Amino acid sequence: MTGKRQWIPELDGLRVLMIFLVSWYHIWQQSWLTPVIGGNSLDPLLRSGYIWVDGTVLMSAFLLYRPYAAARLRQAPLPEIRAFYHRRARRILPGYYTILALTFFGICLPYGLYSSPQFLVKDLATHLTFLFPFFGDTYLSTPLGAACWTLAIEVQAYALFPWVARASLKHPGRVFGGMVALCLGFRAWCLWSLTDFNLVVNQLINFLDLYALGCGLAWTYERLQTREQERGSLFRGSGWVATAVFLLACWGLSRMIQIQAASSVYTVGYGLGGWISRGLRMAVPSSNYPVIQRNQMIYRPAYGLLFGAMMLSAPFSLKPLRKLLGNRVTHFLAGVSMNYYLAHQTVIVHMRRIGFPNSEYEYPNQAGDRPWQLQYTLWAFGLSLAAAIAITYLAEKPIQRWLDRRAAKNLPMQGG
C-alpha cells in the first residue's frame, strides 16, 4: 500500500487510551477506589469502562480493512490471503501463548485453581483454540484470564475476514448490509427472548455491526487521505473542523458514559434502553433483568459511531491534538498494549489472591482502606505494564523474528 499514512500515529494514542480505561475499570473492580477531580467524581467513567472494548474492536476492523480499501481505490493487487494469516498469527500467537503458559504453569497449577481435571483440560483446550467464549464455564469461570475473550473474538473474525473483505469489494451493500442485519436480528432476539445475556453480549455475531462500520470508516479514510495528498489539505480550515468533530465526539461519548453508568444490574434503566425494556415486558420480567448488558447491546451502534468519529477525525485534526495522540510515548505503549491487556487482569486478581499489598483488613476495598486502595491501584498499573514489556521484548518479538525467518523464503509479505 502506498501513501503517506500507512501508519496512523494518532490511533496509537486512541488505542492506549481505550485499553488504559478498560484496565482501570478492572482495577477499580478490585480496589473500589474512585478518584475525585475538582469535586467531580470519576465514578461514571470507571463504572462503564467496559464500553471501550467496543472501540478496540472497531479500530481492529478499520485497520484490517484499510489495505483492501486502498488496493481497490489505487487499482493495486489485493492483500495475499496466506500473508494475511501469517501476519495475524505472528502478531497474536507469540504473546498470547506466552501469557497463557505463564498463567497456567505459574498460577493455575501451583494455586490449585481448577475444580476438576475435566475442567482443566476443557479450559486449556478451548483457550488454545480460541473457542472458550462459546462455553459458560470456560468463559465466565476460567482462571486463565478473563480479558482474553476479546482476543478470541478477534481471532474468530480473522478466520473469516479475507473472504468477507474480498466479497465486499464486489458487493459492498449486500455484504455490509447483511452483516448489520444479521447482527441487529441476533441482538433483537437476545433482547426479546433472553433474561441472561452473559453468553451472548460479547459473541462475534454481536459485534458484526462494528466490523461493518470499521470497514466503512476505512473506505472513508482512504478517500479523505487521497484527497489530502492531491490537494495538500482536505479543504480550507479542515484541521479546525476535524478537531471540532473529535471534541464533539468526546462530548457525546461522555454523555453516553453517564447514561450507561446509570444502569444497574437488576433495575429498569432510563432513556432508549428503558423504553425498549418497557416494550419487552410481555416477554421478559422486569425483575432480575440484566440492564447493564442489555443497554450495552442497545447502545453499541451509538458507541461505534462516536468512537468512529474520533478515529476518523483525529488524523486530520490540528497539530497539537495529533501530537498529543501520536508521539513516541504512545507509540511505545501501543506496541505493548495487547500484552498489557491480556496480562493485566491476571496480574491484578493474583495480587488480591496473595494479599499484595498488605492491609490490616481482610477486605480492604470494602473497608475503604484508602492507603491500600492507592497502593494497590499504582502497583496494579505498574506490574501489569512491566509484565507486558517483559513479555513483548523477551518472548513475543524474538518468536516473531524466528517466524519471519522461516516464512521469508516462501511467503510473500504483503499487507493485511
N, C-alpha and C positions, 0 to 999 in steps of 0.2 A: 504494500500500500504506500502510495506517495503522498506528499503533502507536508505542511509544516507541523501539524498536530497529530503525529502518530501516537504520541504520549500526551495526555492531557493532565498537566501538573495540578490544576485546580481540583481535579477529582481525588487526588491524594488527600487533600485536606478534608473533603467531604467524607471520604471513606474512614479516615481516622476519627472524625467527629462522631459518625454513626456507631462505629464499633466501641468507642470510648463510652458513649451514652448507654449502649446495651450492657456493657460490662459494669458500669456504675449502677445500673438497675439491679444486676445480680448481686453486687457487693452490698447495696442498700438492703436487699432482702435478708442478708446475713447480719448486718450491723445495726440496722434501723436508725442510722444517722442521717438526719435530714438537715442540710445546711440552710441557713437563712442569710440572704444578702440584701443589705439595705432595708431590712424589715420585710422582705419578700421571701416567702418560703419556696424552696425548690421541690417541694413535695410532688406537684403535678408532673414535673419533668422526670423525676425518678420513678414515680408510680407508673408512668406509661412508657418507661424506657424500652420495652419490648418492641414498640412500633418501628423503631429504627432498623430492625431486621428487614422490614419491607423495603427500606431504602437500599440496603445492600443487595437484595435480590434484584431490584430494578436496575441498579448500577451494573450488576453482572450481565444482565440481558443486554443492556446498552453496549457494553464493551465487547461482548461476544458477537453482536450483530454488525458492529462497525465495519469490519473487513468485508462483509458481504455487501453492505450498502455502498462502500467506497468502490469496490470492484465493479459493481453494476453501473454506478454513476460515471466511472472513468473508463468503462469498457475494458476492464482488466480481467485476468483469469480469477476464478473464484478460489477461495482457500481450499487446499487439498485436504480431503477427509482424513487420511491417515495422519497428516501433520497436525490436524486439529486435535485428534485424540492423544497424540503424543504430547502435545503442549499442555493439554489439560491434565494428563497423567503425571507429567514431570512437575507440574505446579502444585497438584493436590496431594498425591500419594506419599511423597517422602516425609513431609511434615506431619501429616495425619497419622500415618502408620507408626511414626516415631512416638508421637504423643500417646497413641493407643497402647503401644508396647510399654512405655514408661508407666502409664496409669495402671495397666493390668498387672505387671510384674512388681511394680514399686508400691502400689497402694491396695489394689483389689485383693490380691492373694495374701499379702502379709497381714492385712487387717480383716480377712475373712468376710468380705462384703457380699459374697454370694450365698443365697439361702439354700441352694442345691447345686449339684454337679450339672443337672439338666439345664438349669437357667444359665449357668456359666457358659456351657457350650453354645446355647442358643444366642446368648447376648454377644459373645465374641464372634460367632459366625455371621450374625446379621450386621454387626458393625464392620467387619472386614468387607462385606459385600454391599454396604450402604442400604440395607433393606430394613434396618431396625425401626424406622418410623411407622412401619405397617403393623407393628405389634404393640399392644398396650404395655406389656411388661418391659420389653427392650427399649421402648421409647420413654416411658414415664418413670421406670424404676431402675434404670441402668446405673451402675456405679462408674461407668466409663466416661462420664462427662455429658451433662445434659445439653450443652451447647452444640454438640456435634450434629444435631438433626438438621441444622441449616446447610451444612456441607453435604449431607445425604441428599437433600432436595436438589441442590445444585448438580451433584453428580448424576442423579436421575435425569435432570434436564439436559446435561451434556450428552447423554446417550442418544437423545433424540434430536439435538439441536442442529447438526449439519444437514440432516434430511429436511427438517422443518424450514430451515433458513433457505435452502435451495428451492423448495416448493413455493415459499413466499415470494421469491423473486419473479416467479411466473404468474402466481395468482395471489397477490397480497391481500386483496379483500376477502377472498374465501378463507385463506389460512388464518389471518389475524382475526377476522370476524368469527371464524369457527372456534378459535382459542378463547375469545372473550365469551362467546355464547356458552361454550362448554363449562367455563369457569363459573359464570353467573348462574347457570342452570344448576350446577352442583351446589353452589352456595345457597341458592334458594331452597333446594331440597333439604340441606342441612338445617337451615333456619326453620323450615316448616315441620320437619319430621323428627328432629333430634332434640334431646334435652341435655346431652353431654357432648361437648364439642372438642374434647381433648385430642381425639384421634383424627379429626378432620380439619381443624383450623389451620394446621401447618402442613398439609399434604401438597404435593406438587400441583395437583389439579386446582387447588385453591389459590395458586399464585399465577395461573396462566394469563390473567388479565394484566398483571405486572410485566410478565415476559413480553406480551404483545405490545404494551406501552413502551417498554425499553427498546424494542426493535423500531418502533415508530420514532422514538427520540433519536435513535442512531441515524435514521434516514434524514431527519430534520437537521441534525448537527452537521452531517456531511454536506448537505446543500448549503447551509449557512457558511461552513468553512470554505467551500468552493467560491462562494460569492465574495467572502472576505479576501481571499487570495487574489481574485481577479480585480477587485476594485480598491484594495487597500484597507477597506473597512466596510461593514455592512451598510451603513448609511450615516449621515452626519448625526452625531450625538448618540450613536448606538451603545457606546460604553455606559453612558448615563442611563439609558433605557434598560440595558441588561442588569445594571446594578439595582435599579428600582424594582425590576421583576424579582431579582434574588431576595431583596429585603421584603417585598410584599409576600413572597412565598414563605419566608421565615415567619412573618407575622401570622399568615394563615395557618401555618403549622403549629404555632404557639396556641392559637385558638382551638385547633383540633386536639392538642395535648390536654388543654383544660377540660374539654368535653370527655375525652377518653378517660382521664384520671378521675372524673366524677363518677364513672361507672363503679358499681360494687358487685361483688360476686353473686349475691342472691337477692338483688332488688331490681325492679324495673328502672331502666335508665331514662335519660331525657333526650330531647332532640329527635333526629331521624330514627335512631335506634329504639327509642321509646315508642315512637309512632308505629314502627314495624312490629314491635312486641305486642302492642295492643291489637294489631290486626291478626296476630297469630294465637291469641288466647284460646281459640276453639281447639287448636291442635296441641298447644304446649301450655302447661300450667304456669301461672305467673310466679309461683313459689319455686325455690330451688332452681332458678334459671340463671345459667352462667352468662351474665350480661357482659362481662369483660370480653370474653371470646366472641360473643355474638356481635357486639359493637365493633370489635376488631375486624371481623369479616365484612360488616356493613360499610365501614368507613375505609376499607382498604383501597378502593379506587381513588378516594379523595387524598389519602396519604400519597398514593402513587403520583397523582397529578402535581402535588406540592413538591415532593422530592424531585420529580422530573423537571419542574420549573427551576429549581435550584441548580440541578445538574446542567441543564441546557443554557442557563444564563451566566453561570459562573465563568466559563472560559472567555466570554465576550464582554465581561464587566470591566470596570475601571481598574487600573493597575494596582492600587492599594489593596483592593479586595482579592485580586488574583494572587498577589504576593502573600497575603495572609493565608490563603488556602494552599498555594503551591510554592513550597520552598524546600530547602534541604532537610529541615526537621520533619516536615510532613511526609516527604519522600521516603526518608528512613523509616518512620513509624508505619507508613503504608506497606513497606516491604516486609515488616514482621507482623502485620496486623492479623493475617489469617491464623498464624500460630498463637498469637496473643488471644484471639477469640476462642480458638479451640481449647487452649490450656487454662484460661482464667477461671472458669467455674470449678474445674477440678482442684485448682490451687486454693481457691477461697473456701471451698467446702472442707478440704483437708485441713486447712488452718483451724477451722472450728472443731474438727474431729480430734485434733491433738491438743486443743486448748491454747493456741498461739494467736495473739499474745496473751499473757496471763491476766487474770482478773480475779478479784475476791468473790465474785458472784458466779454461780453455776451457769446462769443465763444472763450474761452481761448486757445483751441487747435489750432484753425485757426489763432489766433493772435500770436501764438508762445510764449505764456506766460511761459517762462522756469521755474520760481519758481513754478507756478501752476502745470505744467506738472510733475515735480519731486515729489511734494507733492501728487498729485493725484495717481501717479504710486505706491508710497510707501503705501499710505493708502489703495489702491485697493488690493494689495497683503495682507497687514496686516489684514484688516477687513474680507476678504474672508477666510483667514486661521483661524481667530478667530471664525467666524461663523461655519466653518467646524468642529473645535474642539468641540464647544459647542453642535452642533447637534449630533456628534458622541457619546459623553460621557453623554449627558443629555437625549437623545432620542433614538438613534439607539441601543446602547449596552443594556440599560435596556429593550427595547422591544425585542431584540434578546434573552435575558435571559428568559423573560416570554414565548416566543415561544418555546424555548428549553425545559422548564419545562413541557409545555403542550404536547410536542411531545415525551418526554423521554420514556413514558410507552409503546407506540405503534408504534414507527418509528425507525427502525434500522439505526443508524447514520453512514453510510458508506461514502466512498469518493465520489467525483463527484462535 
